[in-house]
Amino acid sequence: MIDDAVASLRDMFSPPFRAVLLKSLGLTLALLAGLWIVLERSAVWIATDGTPWLKTLVEIAAALGLFVALIFLIAPVAMLVAGFFLDELADHVEAKIYAPDRRGRAVPALTSMGLALKFSGVALAVNLAAFALWLLPGVNALVFFVANAYLFSREYFELAAMRYRPIEQARAPRRRHRLTIFVAGLLIALFVATPILNLLTPLFGIGLMARLHKRLTAPAPGLR
């Protein structure tokens, strides 16, 4: 597993992964900037008819609230954007670890979009849970870390498996090797928990799980 993680880290600096990274980061920053503008304008509009001191208070509270909110939204938005490129990344990884006739097939577009939304929802839910436990130091970090390890390892592994079999069959090896997959998920959780580095989570996660899937299963051609 350590070898798989090291190989996945190397992949992140390869030209195909750099291209996806630049595209996903550009779209992520554009979405966050758009969200900031909309929310900031909304706060100003709400305070327009108030007294000067109330207007100032609303604007300060809105700025602080937006700053905190965007910190927690960076990871979910990055997951949402990068989710649309995960199949492309998986194909690059498989080109290195599988023979040409053993590589998987792209997940259907609608399914891929659903997975992107699911990844984003999972990231948002975990971040909100950690935020809700903000006043419980230690507990919130543990919940955040364990939940990310479980949820993201499951999602990325199932995506890797779905390139070879339908979703119902993809869940079988995930359940059979749940402990190994969870341990690998701890490495993904390190990315999620680290500011700035969390933007690279999809690149590392799909690379790691594509390799782990190869080691844990022996997919035969034509399963899908």
N, C-alpha and C positions, 0 to 999 in steps of 0.2 A: 504493500500500500504506500509506503514511503517513496518507493521508486515511481509509482504512479503519480504521486503528488509532485515530485521533482520534475517529472516529464511534463506535467500540466503547467507548472510554473514556466518552464522553458517555452512551451507553446504560446504563452501569453505575449511573448516578445517576437513571435514569428510574423511575417508580413500579413497573412490572412487574418490573424487575430488582431493585429494592430489596425487593420482596415475596419473591422467590425467595431473595435473599441472607439475609433474616431467617430464613426457614424452614430453609435449609441450615445456617446458623451455629448455630441453636438445636439442631438434630438432631446436628450435629457435636460441639458442646460436651457434649450429653447422652451421646453414645456415648463420648467421651473420659473423662468423669467416671465413667461406669460401668466402663470398662476400668481406670481408676486404682484404683477401689475393689476390684474383683475381684483385681487383681494385688497390691495392698497387703495385703489380707486373706490371700491365699495365702502371702505372705512371712511374715506374722506367725504363721500356722498352722505353717509349716515350722520356725520358730524356737522354737515353744512348748516343746518338750521338751529344748531345749539348755541349756547353762549360761548364766548371765547375760551374760557377756562375748560369748559366741557369738550370743546373741539380739540384743544391741545391734549387733554387727557386721553381722548379716544385715539388720537393719532399716535401718541407715545405707546399706548397699550397695543394698538394694532401693529406697530413696528416691531415691538418685542415679541408679540404673539406670532407674527409672520416669521420672524427669525427662528424661533423655537420650532414652529411647525415645519419649516423647510428643512431643518436638520433631520427631523423624523421622516420627512417625505422623500429625501434624496434617494435612500435605498429602494423604497417601493417604486418610485418613478423610473429609476435606473433598471430595476428588474423588469418593469413593464416594457420599456423600450428594447432592452437587450433580448427579451423573450422572443421577439420577432426574428432574431438572428441565431437562435440556439441551434436550429437544425443545420444551418450553414456551418456553424462551428463544429458540431458533431461530425459532419461529413469530412471536414479537414482532419479531425483527430482520427477518424476511422481509416482515412487514406494512409495513415502512417502505421496503424496497428493491425489492419486486416488485409487479406489478399483482395484483389479487385472484385472477385465473385462472391466475397463474403460480407461486403459492406451493406449497411442497411439502406432502407428507402426513406425518403423525406416524409415526414408526418404531413397529412393533408392540411391545407392552408387554414381552414376553419378550426381544425383541432389545434394547430399551432397558435392561432390567435387566442383560443380559449385557454391554452396553457400559459400564454403570456399574461393574460388577465389573472389567472390563478396564481402565478408566481408573485405578481404585484399585490394581490389580495393577501397572500400569506405574509409577505414582508410587511405590509401595512398593519395587519392584525398583531404580529409579533412586536412591532414598534409601539403600537398603542398599548399593548399589555405591559411592556417595559415602562412606558410613560405613566400608566396608571399606578405602577408600583414604585414610582420615583422616590417616595418618602420612606422606602424600606431598603436602605443600602445593603448590598450583598444579595438580598433576595431577588431584587429586580435584575441584577446582572446574571444570576444563576438561571432564572426563568428565561431571560433573553437568549442566553447561550445555548441552553438545552433545547429550547423550543426551536431555535434556528437550526441546530444540528439535526433534529428529527425531521422537521418539515422540509427543509431544503434538500437534505440527502434523499428523502423519499421522492420529491418532485423531480430532481435531476436524474435519479436512477431510472424512474419510470419513463422519462423522456428518452433516455438512451435505449431502454428495452423496447419502447414502442416503435423504434425504427426497424425492429425485427419481428414483431408480433402485435396483435391487437391489444388494447388497453387491459382487457380482462386477463389475458395471458401474461401481460407485462407485470402485473401485480404479484403473480405467483413467485418468481425468483426474488422479488423485493421482500416478500414476507418470509421466504425460506432463509434469506441471508440478512435479516433485519439488523442483527447485532453488528455484523461487519460493516454494513452500510451506514449504520448510526455512527460508528467510530470514524468512518471517512467523513461523515457529516460534521464532526467536531472540527475538522480542518476547514471546512467551508464556513463554519460559524466564526472562526477566527477572522476571516475576511469580512463577514457581515458586521462584526463587532468593532472593526477598525475604521475610523473615519478616513475618507478618501479611498482607502483600499477597498471599501465595500462596493465601490463602483465597478470593481473588477471581478466581483463575485460570480456573475454568470460565466465569464470566460474560464475561470478556474474550476467552477463547479461542473460544467458540462465536460471539460477535459478530463477531470478526475473520474467522473461517473461513467464516461464512455470506456475508459480503461478498466475500471472496476467491473463493469458489465461483462467485458471480454474475459476477465479472469474467473468470474463467478458462474458464467453460463457458457454453453457451447451451442450457439445458435446455428441451425442448419439453414441453408439457402431456401428460400421459398416459403418461410413460415408466415410471411405476410402476403 
